[in-house]
Amino acid sequence: MENLEKAIAAVKEALPGMSLLENEPLAGHCSFRIGGPARALAAPEDMTSLSRVCSILKDHHLAPFILGNGTNLLFPDEGLQDLFLISTEKLQRLTLLPDGAVYAEAGVSLSKLASFAQQNGLAGLEFASGIPGSVGGGCFINAGAYGGEIKDVIESVVCLYLGDQGLYEMPADKCEYGYRKSWFSTHPGCVILSAVFRLQPGDKDEIAAKMREMNEKRRQKQPLELPSAGSAFKRPEGHFAGALIEQAGLKGYTVGGAQVSEKHAGFVVNVGGATSHDVYDLMMHVRNTVYRQSGVQLEPEVIILPPDYKLEDHGPALHGNRITINNMEGPQEN
Ligand SMILES: Cc1cc2nc3c(=O)[nH]c(=O)nc-3n(C[C@H](O)[C@H](O)[C@H](O)COP(=O)(O)OP(=O)(O)OC[C@H]3O[C@@H](n4cnc5c(N)ncnc54)[C@H](O)[C@@H]3O)c2cc1C
């Protein structure tokens, strides 16, 4: 793809110090440990460089695919040869704002965010302490567990809109959060750069105890010892995906190296050498069998990327507040 090659050359020239991996196996960048090579995977040091990369891509009529911690993704075995990926792993600023809210950049892990809140005597993020994703990924999908969701604690999200390369501050009520979805997931075309979380004062020990309890439940019930991308399917209304799969007799069902977990039927695990085709075929078999047996249509929660996955170079117009470039690096340390 000629445009992509030109864009890679332009990015290298403009940002010579930035980490830019070429033909990088994606299996090393996701929790499933599956996926062929990405043509280009950049990890900008800060939001300014990230925005610079996006602007160069736009000049070449391309849009990046944003990679958080890779814990909700199934990459194709063939790799992603036509995409430029940007990882948020280096966007790691995390700070307490003077008004008591917590500011976190997109690459901060949800577990680090939850620990930071606990250490500052702030309650509300306990549910997130065992979710292995990033702030960006969590805000994108409205991650949740044990009765809590990102939407309950988010105050605002700052994103870069690829359409006009502007920065926008989206108040929580404009993010259209629902079960495992948001405005960002339904209208691709934004890079989430940072978020502000509004929490409640709480007792540090009680918060820590709640986090330990939830994480212990996870260890007991979930196959954390094997690579996976968490729950393979969304929770259908009025049901639990895991229970439906188990009732369909599919616990332990295996295709190649992919298996319906013996420990928790809602998880698909990589028991060794699974390909994305194995996972995909297994998920389709599960979906069809459950539908035949219960009439319930399961919808994947894992985001499945085909090898020819493409993004438009911008999404529809935003309805947040445009903010100035001076806000780009977020609040100063206090
Ligand atoms: C063992 C295990 C347990 C899990 N438990 C839970 C759970 O309890 N609850 C739950 O909700 N999820 C759970 N998950 C799934 C996963 O951790 C969440 O969906 C998480 O929010 C994904 O974040 P991520 O950073 O890994 O995103 P990625 O997997 O990297 O990306 C997911 C999507 O978000 C987009 N994205 C990521 N960052 C940005 C950004 N900065 N800007 C724009 N788009 C972005 C990506 O483009 C992609 O479309 C679990 C996963 C595993 C492996």
Ligand as a Chemical Component Dictionary entry (heavy atoms), coordinates in Angstrom:
data_LIG
# 
_chem_comp.id                   LIG 
_chem_comp.type                 NON-POLYMER 
_chem_comp.pdbx_formal_charge   0 
_chem_comp.three_letter_code    LIG 
# 
loop_
_chem_comp_atom.comp_id 
_chem_comp_atom.atom_id 
_chem_comp_atom.alt_atom_id 
_chem_comp_atom.type_symbol 
_chem_comp_atom.charge 
_chem_comp_atom.model_Cartn_x 
_chem_comp_atom.model_Cartn_y 
_chem_comp_atom.model_Cartn_z 
_chem_comp_atom.pdbx_ordinal 
LIG C1  C1  C 0 -8.232  -11.925 31.961 1  
LIG C2  C2  C 0 -9.101  -10.806 31.457 2  
LIG C3  C3  C 0 -10.135 -10.333 32.254 3  
LIG C4  C4  C 0 -10.956 -9.299  31.794 4  
LIG N1  N1  N 0 -11.951 -8.844  32.611 5  
LIG C5  C5  C 0 -12.735 -7.824  32.186 6  
LIG C6  C6  C 0 -13.777 -7.322  33.030 7  
LIG O1  O1  O 0 -13.988 -7.766  34.164 8  
LIG N2  N2  N 0 -14.535 -6.303  32.556 9  
LIG C7  C7  C 0 -14.335 -5.769  31.310 10 
LIG O2  O2  O 0 -15.052 -4.822  30.941 11 
LIG N3  N3  N 0 -13.360 -6.235  30.508 12 
LIG C8  C8  C 0 -12.565 -7.240  30.905 13 
LIG N4  N4  N 0 -11.577 -7.703  30.088 14 
LIG C9  C9  C 0 -11.435 -7.155  28.722 15 
LIG C10 C10 C 0 -10.520 -5.916  28.597 16 
LIG O3  O3  O 0 -9.559  -5.865  29.623 17 
LIG C11 C11 C 0 -11.338 -4.619  28.574 18 
LIG O4  O4  O 0 -12.240 -4.613  27.487 19 
LIG C12 C12 C 0 -10.446 -3.373  28.456 20 
LIG O5  O5  O 0 -11.247 -2.229  28.575 21 
LIG C13 C13 C 0 -9.658  -3.313  27.140 22 
LIG O6  O6  O 0 -8.672  -2.307  27.272 23 
LIG P1  P1  P 0 -7.318  -2.367  26.430 24 
LIG O7  O7  O 0 -6.493  -1.206  26.807 25 
LIG O8  O8  O 0 -6.685  -3.684  26.559 26 
LIG O9  O9  O 0 -7.896  -2.161  24.963 27 
LIG P2  P2  P 0 -7.417  -2.894  23.636 28 
LIG O10 O10 O 0 -7.752  -4.334  23.733 29 
LIG O11 O11 O 0 -6.024  -2.526  23.307 30 
LIG O12 O12 O 0 -8.393  -2.219  22.574 31 
LIG C14 C14 C 0 -9.777  -2.476  22.616 32 
LIG C15 C15 C 0 -10.487 -1.428  21.741 33 
LIG O13 O13 O 0 -10.321 -0.158  22.342 34 
LIG C16 C16 C 0 -9.741  0.757   21.410 35 
LIG N5  N5  N 0 -8.860  1.663   22.154 36 
LIG C17 C17 C 0 -7.935  1.325   23.091 37 
LIG N6  N6  N 0 -7.339  2.438   23.560 38 
LIG C18 C18 C 0 -7.878  3.484   22.880 39 
LIG C19 C19 C 0 -7.661  4.888   22.912 40 
LIG N7  N7  N 0 -6.760  5.451   23.715 41 
LIG N8  N8  N 0 -8.384  5.673   22.067 42 
LIG C20 C20 C 0 -9.306  5.121   21.233 43 
LIG N9  N9  N 0 -9.556  3.799   21.165 44 
LIG C21 C21 C 0 -8.849  2.987   21.989 45 
LIG C22 C22 C 0 -8.955  -0.121  20.441 46 
LIG O14 O14 O 0 -8.769  0.533   19.203 47 
LIG C23 C23 C 0 -9.874  -1.325  20.337 48 
LIG O15 O15 O 0 -10.903 -1.071  19.408 49 
LIG C24 C24 C 0 -10.736 -8.730  30.525 50 
LIG C25 C25 C 0 -9.683  -9.202  29.719 51 
LIG C26 C26 C 0 -8.869  -10.229 30.185 52 
LIG C27 C27 C 0 -7.745  -10.702 29.325 53 
# 
loop_
_chem_comp_bond.comp_id 
_chem_comp_bond.atom_id_1 
_chem_comp_bond.atom_id_2 
_chem_comp_bond.value_order 
_chem_comp_bond.pdbx_ordinal 
LIG C1  C2  SING 1  
LIG C2  C3  SING 2  
LIG C2  C26 DOUB 3  
LIG C3  C4  DOUB 4  
LIG C4  N1  SING 5  
LIG C4  C24 SING 6  
LIG N1  C5  DOUB 7  
LIG C5  C6  SING 8  
LIG C5  C8  SING 9  
LIG C6  O1  DOUB 10 
LIG C6  N2  SING 11 
LIG N2  C7  SING 12 
LIG C7  O2  DOUB 13 
LIG C7  N3  SING 14 
LIG N3  C8  DOUB 15 
LIG C8  N4  SING 16 
LIG N4  C9  SING 17 
LIG N4  C24 SING 18 
LIG C9  C10 SING 19 
LIG C10 O3  SING 20 
LIG C10 C11 SING 21 
LIG C11 O4  SING 22 
LIG C11 C12 SING 23 
LIG C12 O5  SING 24 
LIG C12 C13 SING 25 
LIG C13 O6  SING 26 
LIG O6  P1  SING 27 
LIG P1  O7  DOUB 28 
LIG P1  O8  SING 29 
LIG P1  O9  SING 30 
LIG O9  P2  SING 31 
LIG P2  O10 DOUB 32 
LIG P2  O11 SING 33 
LIG P2  O12 SING 34 
LIG O12 C14 SING 35 
LIG C14 C15 SING 36 
LIG C15 O13 SING 37 
LIG C15 C23 SING 38 
LIG O13 C16 SING 39 
LIG C16 N5  SING 40 
LIG C16 C22 SING 41 
LIG N5  C17 SING 42 
LIG N5  C21 SING 43 
LIG C17 N6  DOUB 44 
LIG N6  C18 SING 45 
LIG C18 C19 SING 46 
LIG C18 C21 DOUB 47 
LIG C19 N7  SING 48 
LIG C19 N8  DOUB 49 
LIG N8  C20 SING 50 
LIG C20 N9  DOUB 51 
LIG N9  C21 SING 52 
LIG C22 O14 SING 53 
LIG C22 C23 SING 54 
LIG C23 O15 SING 55 
LIG C24 C25 DOUB 56 
LIG C25 C26 SING 57 
LIG C26 C27 SING 58 
# 
